[in-house]
Amino acid sequence: MAIRYCVQALKNPLDETAPEKFYLRQKSIGNINRAYLIKDMVRNTSLTKQEAITGIDYLFEAVPRLLELGFTVQLGDLGYFMVSIKSEGSETAKEATPDKVQSMHLRFVPGEEIRQEVMNYSLEKHPTSI
C-alpha cells in the first residue's frame, strides 16, 4: 500500500528572509463518505444494508454523546476518541474556571497495531507534484 505525496515549498514563518524549503505533504485521492462506507461494509461482511446503516449511524451518534458525558471512547484496537482542553493558567484553583478555556479539541489516538501498519506504508509521488 502506498501513500501519495506532493512536494510543497514553504517559507519559515519565523524568518521571512530565509529561503523556502521543500516538504513532503500527504496528497489525498478523494473522500470516503457514509454511503461508501455502508456499501463497502455490506460487500465485505455478512451484514445486510440496514444492519450496516444502523451500525454506522449509531457510531456517529454515540461517539459525540459519550464524549459530552466525559468518557474516552475506545474502539477496540482501532484507537480512541477523547476531548482535550487548553486553558490559561490561573494563580489559584478557585480562579481556574471554564471562562479560562482557550480551546477544546477532538483527538483521535490510533491503536498500536494500526499505527504500525500505517508507518510501514510506502510513499508514491503524486503525478502533479513539483
Wavefront OBJ file of the C-alpha trace (Angstrom):
o trace
v 0.000 0.000 0.000
v 1.365 3.449 -0.857
v 0.597 6.895 0.481
v 0.670 9.549 -2.229
v 2.537 12.749 -1.561
v 3.271 16.054 -3.211
v 6.178 18.420 -2.675
v 5.339 21.826 -1.245
v 7.603 24.878 -0.908
v 7.173 26.681 2.413
v 8.740 29.766 3.944
v 9.973 29.820 7.525
v 7.291 31.828 9.385
v 9.891 32.908 11.948
v 12.323 34.185 9.302
v 10.655 35.584 6.186
v 14.073 36.297 4.621
v 15.164 32.656 4.773
v 14.886 30.721 1.510
v 11.941 28.389 1.038
v 12.398 24.739 1.917
v 10.602 21.836 0.276
v 8.464 19.422 2.268
v 6.540 16.247 1.512
v 2.780 16.540 2.160
v 0.230 13.745 2.004
v -1.978 14.008 -1.107
v -5.475 12.561 -0.762
v -7.011 10.919 -3.802
v -10.529 11.690 -2.565
v -13.016 11.377 0.263
v -14.927 8.367 1.502
v -18.438 9.206 2.675
v -21.076 7.441 4.770
v -22.761 5.848 1.729
v -19.466 4.371 0.511
v -18.668 3.000 3.979
v -22.073 1.317 4.119
v -21.712 -0.254 0.638
v -18.181 -1.406 1.476
v -19.314 -2.891 4.779
v -22.152 -4.825 3.081
v -19.810 -6.063 0.327
v -17.110 -7.242 2.760
v -19.150 -8.624 5.673
v -22.246 -10.701 6.232
v -24.212 -7.624 7.348
v -27.302 -6.512 5.490
v -27.520 -2.953 4.210
v -29.901 -1.984 7.035
v -27.596 -3.514 9.656
v -24.635 -1.578 8.240
v -26.658 1.669 8.188
v -27.718 1.098 11.789
v -24.120 0.400 12.900
v -22.604 3.421 11.153
v -25.398 5.768 12.263
v -25.154 4.552 15.852
v -21.411 5.170 15.923
v -21.838 8.710 14.539
v -24.500 9.434 17.181
v -22.895 7.669 20.143
v -19.323 8.997 19.993
v -20.205 12.707 20.441
v -22.833 11.889 23.094
v -20.425 9.757 25.135
v -17.645 12.337 24.814
v -20.031 15.006 26.134
v -20.733 12.794 29.153
v -16.996 12.765 29.873
v -15.975 9.364 28.548
v -12.998 8.431 26.406
v -14.460 6.315 23.601
v -12.308 3.243 22.923
v -12.941 1.484 19.599
v -11.019 -1.705 20.269
v -7.637 -1.927 18.557
v -8.592 0.899 16.165
v -7.903 3.524 18.837
v -9.843 6.006 20.914
v -11.508 9.420 20.828
v -11.134 11.959 23.600
v -11.634 15.679 24.180
v -8.629 17.777 25.182
v -8.858 21.227 26.763
v -6.339 24.070 26.540
v -6.745 26.851 29.090
v -4.996 29.856 30.556
v -3.094 29.238 33.764
v -4.577 30.610 36.989
v -2.881 31.671 40.207
v -5.308 29.656 42.346
v -7.561 26.623 41.841
v -10.613 28.816 42.542
v -9.678 31.095 39.620
v -9.417 28.118 37.228
v -12.898 28.347 35.705
v -14.439 27.498 32.312
v -14.007 31.108 31.130
v -10.237 30.424 31.051
v -10.680 27.781 28.319
v -8.838 28.824 25.157
v -9.834 25.844 23.013
v -11.242 22.337 23.036
v -10.185 19.723 20.507
v -11.424 16.322 19.487
v -8.486 13.921 19.467
v -8.224 10.505 17.897
v -5.357 8.340 19.108
v -4.811 5.301 16.886
v -4.150 1.883 18.375
v -0.631 0.489 18.210
v -1.371 -2.140 15.548
v -2.978 0.271 13.082
v -0.292 2.897 13.770
v 2.457 0.376 12.961
v 0.667 -0.735 9.798
v 0.427 2.852 8.535
v 4.087 3.504 9.375
v 5.023 0.598 7.076
v 3.246 2.039 4.022
v 5.456 3.045 1.156
v 5.381 6.510 -0.422
v 4.495 7.335 -4.008
v 4.961 10.755 -5.576
v 1.704 12.229 -6.907
v 1.981 12.846 -10.687
v 1.134 16.562 -10.379
v 3.755 17.241 -7.698
v 6.701 19.618 -8.219
l 1 2 3 4 5 6 7 8 9 10 11 12 13 14 15 16 17 18 19 20 21 22 23 24 25 26 27 28 29 30 31 32 33 34 35 36 37 38 39 40 41 42 43 44 45 46 47 48 49 50 51 52 53 54 55 56 57 58 59 60 61 62 63 64 65 66 67 68 69 70 71 72 73 74 75 76 77 78 79 80 81 82 83 84 85 86 87 88 89 90 91 92 93 94 95 96 97 98 99 100 101 102 103 104 105 106 107 108 109 110 111 112 113 114 115 116 117 118 119 120 121 122 123 124 125 126 127 128 129 130
